[in-house]
Every structure is written in structure tokens, then in C-alpha cells.
Amino acid sequence: MTRLRAPADIRVANRATRWPVSPIDVVVAGPLVARLLFGATPIGRAIQAVSLGLYLASAARDWRDRRGIRKIDFAREFGASVRRLTPMPREAREMETVTLVGRLNDEFTAPRMPRRELAVLVDRHLTDYIAGITGQRVHTSAEVRGFALVGVMFPFALGACDMLTGDVAIFRDTGFLEPHVIAHEFSHRKSYWKELEAQALAYLSLTASGEPALVQSALLERLHRNLLVLAGHDPAGFRQLLAVTPLRPELRESLLALSAQTSGVARRVEQGLRGVYDRRMRLTGQNGISDYSVGFTNLLFTFETSATARQRPPAAGVVHRKP
């Protein structure tokens, strides 16, 4: 039997990303609004049916478009995957933070781009990086919205991507980290649903870009996640550790903004929501919420020290050298 070859170019419509409001918000809030305005009437039920139909139609078209996508085999290309990680020794992690702080201070880039322009640039470099491995360019939307209800439901999240329609929302200004946050969500849009894979592809594509602001964002995210691990994921410990880290104040502010202090009921609610999200990740074949930090930094360590990886880490992002 002759196997069909995946096309060299895939174009995913992502039409819902251009809706004036988040498509998942239309599905969730639409029925409530219709009931408030029209009650349980034929008009209200029709509005509910139309909103759900539009959402499912967009999702179905995107699913059809994605079927030909040739995915990266992480274990083969990087010598690392969700189930194949070398734990980084604490000494190596501490050394990594020192290296990253030095590079970030020496190579500091102050200018920031408007989000719309930044999203287009990030998408181009992410598309190029993936194509350099798979031989296939996956063209998707570069739209980013600033609000979605999921941001209210999970206040600790920086952004989100609707896995059915590819709709991406960034919930707050993340300062110099914004290119990495966008690249992470755009990796989901290109069908890399696991958080560890999205973290890795964001980092690798930005450090391969040759754009100083994008490289800076990736290195800052790597530092951020290392400090979280060293602090035991304790917000107060993270702030204390950051306070004694000799990082430029402009970059420190971006990290401090991610660690807002909460107390009482708000803290317990956030902890409960994190637990729910952690279980959701584990049920989908991931290691849990630790993939954002422990998994991400361990994957880069594994890749950079691997003797079997087919790819070479982008020079601008390398911290560890092979033995």
C-alpha cells in the first residue's frame, strides 16, 4: 500500500481567532445571555444553537486542516520528551541561574514591540523552527486577544489556547516575558498540546530567531523557572531569592509581577485551582503542573547534554555543554 506523504505546507484556518470575542466565551456565556434577554423561548434556544453551531463548525474545519501535520518526535530529535528527562542536579541548576543572570545583564534589550506586531514575528520564527525539523510549514493565525473567561477561572494563568479553535488569549502584560508567553500559546495552536513541548518549542524557536528581544525573553523564562524550582515553588521564597539575585531591575520587575502576594481565601482558592489543573494535565499523559518549570528546565538540560539528539540546540540558548 502506498502511503500518502504529508504536504510541505499546512494551512489551518483558525477563523474563530478573528471573532470579536473569544469563541469559547460565546459557547459558555452565550446561553446565559440568551436566557437573561429572551428567557427559555424559541428565540433564546435558537441563539444558543447558533453560537454552538458556529463554534463546532470552526473547530471541525481546523481539525480537518490539522490532520496532515507532521509532528516533531521529541525523543528522537532532542533526546528528551515528557517521559525521558534527566533530572538536573541542584549544583547545575544554581550554575545555570548564574550563567543566565550574567547573559541577561550583559545583553539587555530595552525596546518592546506592540503585541500585534510581536505576535506576527513570534509566529514566523516558530513556524520556521518547526519547519527546519519536520520539513513542513504549518501556517496558523497570529491573532491574540486580551481577554477570555478562562483567565477569570484560572487567575494564575498567563495565557490560554482553546485546543479546538486555536483561539489564544494573553491575560496580562508579562513585560519582557511576553514573546515567550505568546510563543508557548502559538505552539499549542500548531497542535503541540502538551505544556512541556510548548515550553520547549517556545524557548528553542526564540533562541534560534536571532532577534535580541526574543532571545532575551526565552532566557528570562528559563531563569524564572529555575528560580521557582530552587525556591520550592513557594511564592515568598521566590521573591526572597529574586531579591538577592543580581538581575537588572527592569528584568526583575517582569518576574516580580508574576508573583503577586495573595492571602486568606484567595490563596486557598488558587491552590485548589492549581490542584485541579495539575490533575487535568496528568490525565492527559503529562507530568503535571511541574512540567512548566522542573520539566522544562530538565528537558533543556537533557537536550543540551544528550549524546543521541539529532538536533543541535540553538547557540544563543545553550547553557550546558556536552561532557
N, C-alpha and C positions, 0 to 999 in steps of 0.2 A: 504494500500500500504506500502510495506517495504522500508524504506529509506536506501540508501547506506551510510555506515559510511566512513568518510574521513580517508584515510590511515594515519598510525602513522608516516610515513616518506614521504616527498615530495622532489623530486629532479628536480630542474629547470636547464635545460641545459646551458643557458647563453653562447652559443657558440660564439656569436658576441663579447663578452668581451675579447676574446683571439685573435681577429683580430689585425693586426699590427697598424691600425689606427682606430679612432672612427667610428663605423658603421653609425651614423647619419651624420658624415662628408663626408662619401662616398656617401650618398644619396644627400646631399646638394652640395658638391663641385665636385662630380664625373661628372655630366652633363657639368659643366663649363669647367673642364679639358678636357673632351672628345671633346667638341666643339672647344676649343683652338687648340688641337692637330690634330683633324680629320675633324673639321667643321661639317656641317649638312649633313653628309654622312651616308650610311648604317652602317659603322663600328662604327661611333660615337654614332648612335642611339642604336646599339647593346650593346655597353659598358654601356650606361645609363640603358638599360633594365636589363642587368645582375646585375649591382650594386643594383638597386631597388629590383630585384627578390631575391637576397641573403639576403638583409635586411628584407624583408617581410617574407621570409621563416624562418629566425631565430626568428623573432617576433612571428610568428604563433606557432612555436614549444614551445616557452616559455609560450605563452598564454595557450596552451593545458596543459602544465605541472602545471601551477598555479591554474587550475580550482579546484583542491581538497584542496587548502589551507584553513585552519580553522583560521579565523582572530580573534584577541582579541577584545572583546566588551569593549571598554574603559570605558563607563559609568558604566557598571556592575562591572568590575574588579578593576578600580581605583577610582570610584565615580566621575569621571571627563571626559569630552570629549570636542570636538570643541564647542558644544552648551551648555555645562554645566561646567561653570567655576565660581569660587568665586574670585572676584577682591581682590587682596592683598592690604591692607591699606598701605599708604606710610611709616608709622612708622614701620610696619612689614617688609617692603622691605628694609628699612635702617638697621634694626636689622639683616636682613638676610645677607646683604653685610658685616657687621662687623663680623658675625659668619664665613662666608666663607673666608674672608681675614685671620682670625686667624687660621683656619684649614689649609689653603693652605700654610701659612708661616711655621706652625709647622710641617707639613707633607711633605715638599717639596721633590720632587724626581727629580734629575737632569738627569739621563740617558735617552736617547731616542733610540727607535728601528728603524732599517731601515723600510721604508714604506711597502715593500712586506711582511716582517715578521710581522709587526704590523697589516696589513690587515687580515692576517690569524688568528691572536689572537683575534682581534676585532670580526671577523665573528663568531668564535667559541663561544664567550661569548654571542653575540647577539642571536645566534641560541639556546643556552642553556636557556637563559632567556625567550624567547618566548615559547619554548617547555615546560618550567616549568608552564606556564599558560594554554596553549592550549592542551598540551599532544601530540603535533605534531612537529617533527623536520623538518624544511624547509631548505634543503641544496641548497645553491646557490654558484655562483662563488665568489672567494675572489680576483679577479683581479681588479687593479686600474691603470688607465692611467694618465699621467700628462698633457695631452693637449686635448682640443676639441674646436671647433669653437664657441660653445655656451659661452665659457669663454670670448671670444672677444666681443660677442654681449651683455653680461651682466657682465661688469668688476667688479661689486660689489660682485658677487657670489664667494663663496669659492670652491664650487664643484657642480656637477650635476649628475643626473642619468636619462638615457633615459628610459622612462616608458615602452617602447615596448620591448627593448632588454636587459634592466638591465645594460647597459654599464655605468660605473662610472668613472668620471674624477675628480681629485683634481687639481685645477688650480695654487696653490701656496703653499709654505711652511707656514703652520699655527702654527709652533712652538709646544708648549705644548698642543695646542688645537687639534692637528691632530687626535688623537684617536676618539674624539667626532665627528669631521667632517666626518671621514670615517664611523663611526657607523651610523650617520644620513643618509648618502647616501646608505649604505647597508640595512637600514630599508626600503627605497624605493624599493630596489632590491627584498626584501622579500614581496612586494605588499602593503606596508603601504605608500600610495601616498600622504596623507595629511602631510603638513610640521610640524604641531603641533604634530602629532602622531610620526613622525620620530624623532623630537627633544626629545620627552619624552622617547621613546624606547631606543634611544642612551644613554641618561642620566641614565636611570634605569638599563640597561644592564651593563654599565661600572661601576656604583657604586656597582653592585652586583657581580662584577668579582673577587674581592679580589686582583686585581693587582694594586699596588700603582700608577703606571703611568697612568693607565686607570681611576682610581678614581679621580686622580688629574685633568685630562683633563675634566671630567664631572663637577667637582666643579668649575673649572676655566670658563667653558662655562656658568654655572649658574650665576657666578659673573659678567661676561661680559655682559650678557643680563640684569641683574638688573641695572648695571651702565648705560647702554643705556637708560633704561626706566627712571631712575632718572634724566638723562641729557636731557630728552625730545627728544631723538634720534637726537640730534644736535651734529655733529662730534666735533666741537670746545668745546662744553660743556662737551662732553665725555672725551676729552683729559684733560681738566681742572680738572674734577672730579677724573680722574685716577691719576693725578699728586699729589693730596693731599690724595690719598688712600695709607695707609702704607703696600703696597704689595711688596713682594720681587722683585728686579729689573729684574731678569730673567723672571718672570711671567708677569711683567708689559710690557716687550718688546714684548711678544707674543700678548698682547692686543693692544698695540700701532701700531703694524704692520698692524692691521686690519682697522685702522682709518687714512689712508694716506690722507693728505690735497690735495684737488683739488680746482681749481678756474676757473672763467670765463666760457667758453663754455663747458669744461669738466664737471663742476659741474652741469650745466643745462641739459646736455645730460644724466648724471647719474640719476638726479632727474626724468627726463622723462621716462627713462627705469624702474626705480623703480615703477613709476605710472602704467606702462604697466603690470609689473609683479604682482603688487597689484591687479589690475582688473582681471587678469587671475586667481589668487587664489580665489577671491570672486565668480567668475563664476563657480568654481568647488566646491562650498559648504564650503569654508574656510572663515576665518575672515579677510583675507588679510595678508599683509606682517608683520603685528604686531604679528602674530602667532609665529614668530621666537623668540620674546622677551617677550612682555606682555603676550601673550597666554601661552607660555612655562613656564614662572615663575608662572603664576596663576594656571596652571594645577598642577604643583608640590605642590604648596601651598594647593590647593583643595584636592589633594590626601592625603597629609600628615595630614590634619586636618579632613578628611572625617569620618563620622560615619557609612557609608554604603559600603565603598570599600571592596571587597572580598580579595584583595591582601594587603600585608604589604610592605611599602616602604623599600628598602634595607637600612640597618642600616648605612652603610658608606655614604649614600647620604642624610640622614634626617637632616633637619634644624628646622622644626616646629614640635611641639608635639601636640597631640590631646588635646582639652580642658578637 
